[in-house]
């Protein structure tokens, strides 16, 4: 039962981080007219903090030190992003499927892998 709550918390933190990313991205582009690349990097940093702190304190209620846990979490986030790009490239560009098929492949592979890595290695 606790396992299910942990997975639910993991999903909620992920959704919150995604919404924060989207909101910051829109704010920086629409209101402050920042270039897309700078706005996206800035939004990613804020969303990363939301995600890391949410998982550290709430999802896993970890007592791991922030220096080590945050660096491992950042590495995991970067690898997850690279996997996202590679899956979309393979499914959409190379195989010619609709982008939503690629997105579903990402959703059903990257977050579960991130959860397992977070549970076993980071927190």
C-alpha positions as CSV (number, residue, x, y, z in Angstrom):
1,X,0.0,0.0,0.0
2,X,2.8,2.4,0.9
3,X,4.4,1.6,-2.5
4,X,1.3,2.8,-4.3
5,X,1.2,6.1,-2.4
6,X,4.9,6.6,-3.2
7,X,4.2,6.1,-6.9
8,X,1.2,8.4,-6.7
9,X,3.4,11.1,-5.0
10,X,6.1,10.6,-7.6
11,X,3.5,11.2,-10.3
12,X,2.0,14.3,-8.6
13,X,5.4,15.8,-8.1
14,X,6.2,15.1,-11.8
15,X,3.0,16.8,-12.9
16,X,3.7,19.8,-10.6
17,X,7.2,20.2,-12.0
18,X,5.8,20.0,-15.6
19,X,3.2,22.6,-14.9
20,X,5.8,24.9,-13.3
21,X,8.0,24.4,-16.3
22,X,5.2,25.4,-18.7
23,X,4.1,28.4,-16.6
24,X,7.7,29.8,-16.2
25,X,8.4,29.1,-19.9
26,X,5.2,31.0,-20.9
27,X,5.9,33.9,-18.5
28,X,9.4,34.4,-19.7
29,X,8.6,34.3,-23.4
30,X,5.2,36.0,-23.4
31,X,5.8,38.7,-20.7
32,X,9.5,39.2,-20.6
33,X,10.2,38.4,-24.3
34,X,13.2,36.2,-23.5
35,X,14.6,34.0,-26.3
36,X,13.0,30.6,-26.3
37,X,16.3,28.8,-25.5
38,X,17.1,31.0,-22.4
39,X,13.5,30.8,-21.2
40,X,13.4,27.0,-21.6
41,X,16.7,26.6,-19.7
42,X,15.5,28.9,-16.9
43,X,12.1,27.1,-16.7
44,X,13.9,23.7,-16.6
45,X,16.1,24.9,-13.7
46,X,13.0,26.0,-11.7
47,X,11.1,22.8,-12.6
48,X,14.1,20.7,-11.7
49,X,14.2,22.3,-8.2
50,X,10.5,21.7,-7.7
51,X,10.9,18.1,-8.8
52,X,14.0,17.4,-6.8
53,X,12.7,19.0,-3.6
54,X,9.3,17.4,-4.0
55,X,10.8,13.9,-4.4
56,X,13.5,14.4,-1.7
57,X,11.0,15.7,0.9
58,X,7.7,14.2,0.0
59,X,7.9,11.3,-2.5
60,X,10.7,9.5,-0.8
61,X,11.0,11.4,2.5
62,X,14.7,11.0,2.2
63,X,17.5,11.9,4.6
64,X,20.1,11.8,1.9
65,X,22.4,14.8,1.7
66,X,21.5,17.4,-0.9
67,X,24.9,17.6,-2.5
68,X,25.0,13.9,-3.5
69,X,21.3,13.4,-4.0
70,X,20.9,16.6,-6.2
71,X,23.8,15.7,-8.4
72,X,22.5,12.2,-8.9
73,X,19.0,13.5,-9.6
74,X,20.4,16.0,-12.1
75,X,22.3,13.2,-13.9
76,X,19.2,11.1,-14.0
77,X,17.1,14.1,-15.3
78,X,19.7,14.7,-18.1
79,X,19.8,11.0,-19.0
80,X,15.9,11.0,-19.0
81,X,15.9,13.9,-21.4
82,X,18.4,12.2,-23.7
83,X,16.3,9.1,-23.7
84,X,13.2,11.2,-24.4
85,X,14.9,12.8,-27.5
86,X,16.2,9.4,-28.7
87,X,12.8,7.7,-28.4
88,X,11.1,10.5,-30.2
89,X,13.8,10.4,-32.9
90,X,13.4,6.6,-33.3
91,X,9.6,6.4,-33.2
92,X,8.6,9.6,-35.1
93,X,11.5,10.4,-37.4
94,X,13.0,7.0,-38.2
95,X,9.9,4.8,-38.0
96,X,7.4,7.4,-39.2
97,X,4.8,7.0,-36.4
98,X,2.6,9.9,-35.2
99,X,4.3,12.1,-32.6
100,X,1.7,11.0,-30.0
101,X,2.8,7.4,-30.3
102,X,6.4,8.6,-29.6
103,X,5.1,10.6,-26.7
104,X,3.3,7.6,-25.3
105,X,6.5,5.5,-25.6
106,X,8.3,8.2,-23.7
107,X,5.6,8.4,-21.0
108,X,5.5,4.7,-20.4
109,X,9.3,4.2,-20.3
110,X,11.2,7.3,-19.0
111,X,9.2,8.2,-15.8
112,X,9.0,4.5,-14.6
113,X,12.8,4.2,-15.2
114,X,13.3,7.5,-13.4
115,X,11.2,6.3,-10.5
116,X,13.3,3.1,-10.2
117,X,16.6,4.9,-10.4
118,X,15.3,7.5,-7.8
119,X,14.1,4.8,-5.4
120,X,17.2,2.5,-5.7
121,X,20.1,5.0,-6.3
122,X,19.3,8.6,-5.4
123,X,17.0,8.6,-2.4
